[in-house]
Amino acid sequence: MTITGTIESIEYRNTAGHEKKVVTLVPDGRQRAFVEFRGRRMDDLNEYKENDEIHVTVTLEGKISKNSGIQYNNLVAQSVTSC
C-alpha cells in the first residue's frame, strides 16, 4: 500500500531498545497517518524534513500486547520517495 502526504513531524522513539522514527503524514489535509521507520529505514529519512511531500510504501503489521491484550495496527515503512 502507498501513502502520499506532507510530513507534519518526524519523531525519534526508543522503547526497550527498539529504535524507530515515527513520521506523521497528512495525506489529504484533514487526516493523519503515523508511519514507523525501523532499522536501516530510519536513515532513509535523513534527506526529508517537515513540510516535504513524500510517497511511502507501507505494510500493515498487527500486534497484540502480551501484557494488556490491546490490539494494535502499525503502518511500517518499506520505502520512501519524493513526490
N, CA, C and O atoms as CSV, one atom per row, in Angstrom:
chain,resi,resn,atom,element,x,y,z
A,1,MET,N,N,0.855,-1.162,0.000
A,1,MET,CA,C,0.000,0.000,0.000
A,1,MET,C,C,0.907,1.232,0.000
A,1,MET,O,O,1.951,1.235,0.652
A,2,THR,N,N,0.513,2.269,-0.723
A,2,THR,CA,C,1.285,3.505,-0.789
A,2,THR,C,C,0.475,4.658,-0.220
A,2,THR,O,O,-0.719,4.794,-0.489
A,3,ILE,N,N,1.144,5.483,0.570
A,3,ILE,CA,C,0.526,6.681,1.136
A,3,ILE,C,C,1.328,7.877,0.652
A,3,ILE,O,O,2.555,7.883,0.738
A,4,THR,N,N,0.636,8.890,0.144
A,4,THR,CA,C,1.268,10.133,-0.274
A,4,THR,C,C,0.774,11.235,0.641
A,4,THR,O,O,-0.427,11.369,0.876
A,5,GLY,N,N,1.708,12.027,1.158
A,5,GLY,CA,C,1.288,13.098,2.047
A,5,GLY,C,C,2.430,14.021,2.404
A,5,GLY,O,O,3.572,13.821,1.990
A,6,THR,N,N,2.097,15.037,3.179
A,6,THR,CA,C,3.049,16.029,3.647
A,6,THR,C,C,3.512,15.657,5.050
A,6,THR,O,O,2.703,15.290,5.902
A,7,ILE,N,N,4.815,15.752,5.283
A,7,ILE,CA,C,5.362,15.425,6.599
A,7,ILE,C,C,4.999,16.524,7.585
A,7,ILE,O,O,5.368,17.684,7.400
A,8,GLU,N,N,4.279,16.156,8.627
A,8,GLU,CA,C,3.946,17.103,9.690
A,8,GLU,C,C,5.024,17.085,10.772
A,8,GLU,O,O,5.389,18.134,11.302
A,9,SER,N,N,5.535,15.892,11.102
A,9,SER,CA,C,6.601,15.790,12.103
A,9,SER,C,C,7.352,14.480,11.923
A,9,SER,O,O,6.836,13.518,11.354
A,10,ILE,N,N,8.597,14.467,12.426
A,10,ILE,CA,C,9.417,13.258,12.484
A,10,ILE,C,C,9.900,13.135,13.919
A,10,ILE,O,O,10.580,14.023,14.433
A,11,GLU,N,N,9.546,12.035,14.560
A,11,GLU,CA,C,9.854,11.853,15.983
A,11,GLU,C,C,10.660,10.569,16.182
A,11,GLU,O,O,10.285,9.505,15.689
A,12,TYR,N,N,11.770,10.684,16.911
A,12,TYR,CA,C,12.590,9.509,17.239
A,12,TYR,C,C,12.058,8.889,18.522
A,12,TYR,O,O,11.764,9.600,19.482
A,13,ARG,N,N,11.933,7.563,18.541
A,13,ARG,CA,C,11.481,6.851,19.741
A,13,ARG,C,C,12.392,5.661,20.003
A,13,ARG,O,O,12.835,4.985,19.075
A,14,ASN,N,N,12.665,5.414,21.284
A,14,ASN,CA,C,13.449,4.252,21.695
A,14,ASN,C,C,12.734,3.633,22.880
A,14,ASN,O,O,12.801,4.156,23.993
A,15,THR,N,N,12.054,2.527,22.650
A,15,THR,CA,C,11.297,1.845,23.692
A,15,THR,C,C,11.913,0.478,23.925
A,15,THR,O,O,11.894,-0.378,23.041
A,16,ALA,N,N,12.455,0.278,25.106
A,16,ALA,CA,C,13.057,-1.015,25.483
A,16,ALA,C,C,14.070,-1.492,24.442
A,16,ALA,O,O,14.131,-2.680,24.124
A,17,GLY,N,N,14.866,-0.558,23.914
A,17,GLY,CA,C,15.895,-0.920,22.949
A,17,GLY,C,C,15.431,-1.031,21.516
A,17,GLY,O,O,16.234,-1.347,20.639
A,18,HIS,N,N,14.156,-0.780,21.247
A,18,HIS,CA,C,13.617,-0.835,19.884
A,18,HIS,C,C,13.557,0.586,19.333
A,18,HIS,O,O,12.657,1.355,19.669
A,19,GLU,N,N,14.519,0.923,18.488
A,19,GLU,CA,C,14.589,2.261,17.920
A,19,GLU,C,C,13.704,2.368,16.683
A,19,GLU,O,O,13.579,1.428,15.898
A,20,LYS,N,N,13.096,3.539,16.536
A,20,LYS,CA,C,12.314,3.813,15.332
A,20,LYS,C,C,12.080,5.309,15.229
A,20,LYS,O,O,12.204,6.042,16.210
A,21,LYS,N,N,11.743,5.747,14.034
A,21,LYS,CA,C,11.286,7.109,13.807
A,21,LYS,C,C,9.841,7.006,13.356
A,21,LYS,O,O,9.497,6.180,12.511
A,22,VAL,N,N,9.003,7.851,13.929
A,22,VAL,CA,C,7.591,7.869,13.564
A,22,VAL,C,C,7.320,9.171,12.815
A,22,VAL,O,O,7.522,10.264,13.344
A,23,VAL,N,N,6.860,9.030,11.583
A,23,VAL,CA,C,6.541,10.182,10.741
A,23,VAL,C,C,5.037,10.378,10.757
A,23,VAL,O,O,4.271,9.448,10.502
A,24,THR,N,N,4.624,11.602,11.058
A,24,THR,CA,C,3.212,11.956,10.962
A,24,THR,C,C,2.995,12.540,9.573
A,24,THR,O,O,3.526,13.601,9.245
A,25,LEU,N,N,2.209,11.838,8.761
A,25,LEU,CA,C,1.896,12.273,7.400
A,25,LEU,C,C,0.477,12.799,7.350
A,25,LEU,O,O,-0.424,12.252,7.987
A,26,VAL,N,N,0.283,13.865,6.587
A,26,VAL,CA,C,-1.056,14.407,6.357
A,26,VAL,C,C,-1.364,14.186,4.879
A,26,VAL,O,O,-0.949,14.975,4.029
A,27,PRO,N,N,-2.100,13.100,4.572
A,27,PRO,CA,C,-2.351,12.769,3.172
A,27,PRO,C,C,-3.317,13.709,2.462
A,27,PRO,O,O,-3.137,13.990,1.278
A,28,ASP,N,N,-4.328,14.195,3.155
A,28,ASP,CA,C,-5.363,14.965,2.466
A,28,ASP,C,C,-5.702,16.282,3.152
A,28,ASP,O,O,-6.708,16.909,2.820
A,29,GLY,N,N,-4.884,16.706,4.097
A,29,GLY,CA,C,-5.143,17.964,4.784
A,29,GLY,C,C,-6.039,17.841,5.991
A,29,GLY,O,O,-6.163,18.794,6.760
A,30,ARG,N,N,-6.680,16.678,6.184
A,30,ARG,CA,C,-7.584,16.517,7.322
A,30,ARG,C,C,-7.166,15.369,8.224
A,30,ARG,O,O,-7.154,15.512,9.447
A,31,GLN,N,N,-6.828,14.254,7.643
A,31,GLN,CA,C,-6.499,13.056,8.416
A,31,GLN,C,C,-4.990,12.942,8.590
A,31,GLN,O,O,-4.224,13.627,7.913
A,32,ARG,N,N,-4.572,12.072,9.504
A,32,ARG,CA,C,-3.159,11.839,9.737
A,32,ARG,C,C,-2.867,10.344,9.698
A,32,ARG,O,O,-3.698,9.522,10.082
A,33,ALA,N,N,-1.675,10.011,9.228
A,33,ALA,CA,C,-1.197,8.625,9.237
A,33,ALA,C,C,0.147,8.622,9.956
A,33,ALA,O,O,1.008,9.457,9.680
A,34,PHE,N,N,0.321,7.686,10.874
A,34,PHE,CA,C,1.557,7.565,11.636
A,34,PHE,C,C,2.324,6.365,11.082
A,34,PHE,O,O,1.890,5.222,11.222
A,35,VAL,N,N,3.473,6.639,10.449
A,35,VAL,CA,C,4.244,5.606,9.768
A,35,VAL,C,C,5.549,5.379,10.522
A,35,VAL,O,O,6.276,6.326,10.821
A,36,GLU,N,N,5.842,4.107,10.829
A,36,GLU,CA,C,7.059,3.754,11.554
A,36,GLU,C,C,8.182,3.421,10.573
A,36,GLU,O,O,7.990,2.658,9.626
A,37,PHE,N,N,9.350,4.001,10.813
A,37,PHE,CA,C,10.567,3.676,10.080
A,37,PHE,C,C,11.502,3.003,11.070
A,37,PHE,O,O,11.904,3.609,12.063
A,38,ARG,N,N,11.849,1.747,10.800
A,38,ARG,CA,C,12.655,0.956,11.726
A,38,ARG,C,C,13.977,0.563,11.079
A,38,ARG,O,O,14.097,0.514,9.855
A,39,GLY,N,N,14.968,0.282,11.928
A,39,GLY,CA,C,16.254,-0.222,11.440
A,39,GLY,C,C,16.887,0.695,10.414
A,39,GLY,O,O,16.947,1.911,10.600
A,40,ARG,N,N,17.364,0.097,9.319
A,40,ARG,CA,C,18.050,0.890,8.288
A,40,ARG,C,C,17.114,1.859,7.582
A,40,ARG,O,O,17.581,2.800,6.940
A,41,ARG,N,N,15.825,1.656,7.682
A,41,ARG,CA,C,14.859,2.577,7.065
A,41,ARG,C,C,14.886,3.956,7.738
A,41,ARG,O,O,14.481,4.946,7.129
A,42,MET,N,N,15.358,4.027,8.984
A,42,MET,CA,C,15.440,5.327,9.660
A,42,MET,C,C,16.372,6.266,8.904
A,42,MET,O,O,16.110,7.466,8.832
A,43,ASP,N,N,17.461,5.735,8.337
A,43,ASP,CA,C,18.408,6.556,7.584
A,43,ASP,C,C,17.788,7.115,6.309
A,43,ASP,O,O,18.231,8.151,5.814
A,44,ASP,N,N,16.773,6.447,5.771
A,44,ASP,CA,C,16.097,6.930,4.564
A,44,ASP,C,C,15.451,8.293,4.787
A,44,ASP,O,O,15.194,9.021,3.828
A,45,LEU,N,N,15.189,8.643,6.038
A,45,LEU,CA,C,14.515,9.909,6.346
A,45,LEU,C,C,15.466,11.095,6.439
A,45,LEU,O,O,15.010,12.235,6.520
A,46,ASN,N,N,16.775,10.857,6.428
A,46,ASN,CA,C,17.740,11.937,6.637
A,46,ASN,C,C,17.611,13.067,5.622
A,46,ASN,O,O,17.924,14.214,5.940
A,47,GLU,N,N,17.159,12.768,4.421
A,47,GLU,CA,C,17.054,13.801,3.383
A,47,GLU,C,C,15.708,14.535,3.390
A,47,GLU,O,O,15.488,15.429,2.572
A,48,TYR,N,N,14.820,14.169,4.294
A,48,TYR,CA,C,13.490,14.783,4.343
A,48,TYR,C,C,13.314,15.588,5.624
A,48,TYR,O,O,13.948,15.322,6.645
A,49,LYS,N,N,12.425,16.589,5.537
A,49,LYS,CA,C,12.129,17.429,6.698
A,49,LYS,C,C,10.641,17.751,6.705
A,49,LYS,O,O,9.913,17.392,5.781
A,50,GLU,N,N,10.201,18.429,7.753
A,50,GLU,CA,C,8.791,18.817,7.849
A,50,GLU,C,C,8.386,19.622,6.622
A,50,GLU,O,O,9.172,20.401,6.083
A,51,ASN,N,N,7.155,19.423,6.195
A,51,ASN,CA,C,6.524,20.081,5.043
A,51,ASN,C,C,6.952,19.519,3.686
A,51,ASN,O,O,6.472,19.993,2.657
A,52,ASP,N,N,7.846,18.518,3.655
A,52,ASP,CA,C,8.162,17.839,2.396
A,52,ASP,C,C,7.014,16.890,2.054
A,52,ASP,O,O,6.394,16.302,2.939
A,53,GLU,N,N,6.744,16.751,0.758
A,53,GLU,CA,C,5.718,15.797,0.325
A,53,GLU,C,C,6.409,14.524,-0.157
A,53,GLU,O,O,7.340,14.578,-0.961
A,54,ILE,N,N,5.941,13.370,0.346
A,54,ILE,CA,C,6.596,12.097,0.055
A,54,ILE,C,C,5.581,11.005,-0.285
A,54,ILE,O,O,4.397,11.108,0.033
A,55,HIS,N,N,6.085,9.954,-0.942
A,55,HIS,CA,C,5.345,8.707,-1.172
A,55,HIS,C,C,5.992,7.668,-0.264
A,55,HIS,O,O,7.213,7.509,-0.283
A,56,VAL,N,N,5.199,6.963,0.526
A,56,VAL,CA,C,5.723,5.911,1.395
A,56,VAL,C,C,4.991,4.615,1.082
A,56,VAL,O,O,3.761,4.565,1.103
A,57,THR,N,N,5.752,3.573,0.794
A,57,THR,CA,C,5.180,2.236,0.644
A,57,THR,C,C,5.228,1.583,2.013
A,57,THR,O,O,6.286,1.509,2.640
A,58,VAL,N,N,4.069,1.105,2.478
A,58,VAL,CA,C,3.973,0.555,3.832
A,58,VAL,C,C,3.368,-0.846,3.810
A,58,VAL,O,O,2.708,-1.252,2.853
A,59,THR,N,N,3.619,-1.565,4.895
A,59,THR,CA,C,2.915,-2.812,5.162
A,59,THR,C,C,2.154,-2.626,6.463
A,59,THR,O,O,2.560,-1.849,7.327
A,60,LEU,N,N,1.074,-3.329,6.592
A,60,LEU,CA,C,0.257,-3.263,7.800
A,60,LEU,C,C,0.673,-4.407,8.708
A,60,LEU,O,O,0.647,-5.573,8.312
A,61,GLU,N,N,1.059,-4.060,9.935
A,61,GLU,CA,C,1.527,-5.063,10.886
A,61,GLU,C,C,0.634,-5.028,12.118
A,61,GLU,O,O,0.610,-4.032,12.840
A,62,GLY,N,N,-0.083,-6.084,12.355
A,62,GLY,CA,C,-0.950,-6.170,13.527
A,62,GLY,C,C,-0.240,-6.856,14.679
A,62,GLY,O,O,0.491,-7.826,14.481
A,63,LYS,N,N,-0.457,-6.349,15.883
A,63,LYS,CA,C,0.156,-6.923,17.080
A,63,LYS,C,C,-0.868,-6.960,18.201
A,63,LYS,O,O,-1.823,-6.183,18.223
A,64,ILE,N,N,-0.650,-7.873,19.123
A,64,ILE,CA,C,-1.434,-7.919,20.352
A,64,ILE,C,C,-0.452,-7.812,21.507
A,64,ILE,O,O,0.491,-8.598,21.598
A,65,SER,N,N,-0.670,-6.841,22.392
A,65,SER,CA,C,0.205,-6.647,23.544
A,65,SER,C,C,0.181,-7.880,24.438
A,65,SER,O,O,-0.886,-8.386,24.785
A,66,LYS,N,N,1.367,-8.357,24.807
A,66,LYS,CA,C,1.463,-9.518,25.692
A,66,LYS,C,C,0.959,-9.197,27.094
A,66,LYS,O,O,0.407,-10.059,27.777
A,67,ASN,N,N,1.152,-7.957,27.516
A,67,ASN,CA,C,0.770,-7.563,28.874
A,67,ASN,C,C,-0.711,-7.250,29.013
A,67,ASN,O,O,-1.370,-7.736,29.932
A,68,SER,N,N,-1.233,-6.435,28.099
A,68,SER,CA,C,-2.602,-5.935,28.266
A,68,SER,C,C,-3.617,-6.577,27.326
A,68,SER,O,O,-4.821,-6.488,27.565
A,69,GLY,N,N,-3.148,-7.220,26.261
A,69,GLY,CA,C,-4.062,-7.799,25.289
A,69,GLY,C,C,-4.623,-6.790,24.302
A,69,GLY,O,O,-5.480,-7.127,23.486
A,70,ILE,N,N,-4.139,-5.536,24.373
A,70,ILE,CA,C,-4.601,-4.497,23.454
A,70,ILE,C,C,-4.091,-4.809,22.049
A,70,ILE,O,O,-2.949,-5.235,21.874
A,71,GLN,N,N,-4.949,-4.594,21.051
A,71,GLN,CA,C,-4.605,-4.862,19.657
A,71,GLN,C,C,-4.137,-3.572,18.988
A,71,GLN,O,O,-4.730,-2.510,19.179
A,72,TYR,N,N,-3.070,-3.678,18.205
A,72,TYR,CA,C,-2.501,-2.529,17.509
A,72,TYR,C,C,-2.353,-2.858,16.031
A,72,TYR,O,O,-2.057,-3.998,15.672
A,73,ASN,N,N,-2.557,-1.869,15.179
A,73,ASN,CA,C,-2.235,-1.953,13.761
A,73,ASN,C,C,-1.197,-0.880,13.475
A,73,ASN,O,O,-1.451,0.304,13.697
A,74,ASN,N,N,-0.030,-1.282,12.984
A,74,ASN,CA,C,1.048,-0.350,12.699
A,74,ASN,C,C,1.298,-0.283,11.201
A,74,ASN,O,O,1.262,-1.302,10.511
A,75,LEU,N,N,1.554,0.930,10.697
A,75,LEU,CA,C,1.985,1.127,9.319
A,75,LEU,C,C,3.507,1.171,9.340
A,75,LEU,O,O,4.094,2.091,9.909
A,76,VAL,N,N,4.147,0.187,8.727
A,76,VAL,CA,C,5.602,0.072,8.751
A,76,VAL,C,C,6.145,0.377,7.359
A,76,VAL,O,O,5.755,-0.256,6.378
A,77,ALA,N,N,7.062,1.368,7.283
A,77,ALA,CA,C,7.610,1.807,6.003
A,77,ALA,C,C,8.493,0.744,5.376
A,77,ALA,O,O,9.279,0.089,6.060
A,78,GLN,N,N,8.355,0.579,4.065
A,78,GLN,CA,C,9.219,-0.294,3.275
A,78,GLN,C,C,10.119,0.523,2.353
A,78,GLN,O,O,11.249,0.125,2.070
A,79,SER,N,N,9.612,1.675,1.883
A,79,SER,CA,C,10.407,2.573,1.044
A,79,SER,C,C,9.783,3.960,1.080
A,79,SER,O,O,8.606,4.122,1.401
A,80,VAL,N,N,10.602,4.964,0.742
A,80,VAL,CA,C,10.122,6.347,0.710
A,80,VAL,C,C,10.777,7.059,-0.469
A,80,VAL,O,O,11.961,6.862,-0.744
A,81,THR,N,N,9.989,7.899,-1.173
A,81,THR,CA,C,10.496,8.696,-2.285
A,81,THR,C,C,9.856,10.073,-2.243
A,81,THR,O,O,8.800,10.264,-1.640
A,82,SER,N,N,10.508,11.030,-2.891
A,82,SER,CA,C,9.941,12.377,-3.012
A,82,SER,C,C,8.836,12.379,-4.047
A,82,SER,O,O,8.802,11.532,-4.940
A,83,CYS,N,N,7.936,13.334,-3.921
A,83,CYS,CA,C,6.857,13.469,-4.913
A,83,CYS,C,C,7.337,14.240,-6.118
A,83,CYS,O,O,6.571,14.455,-7.058
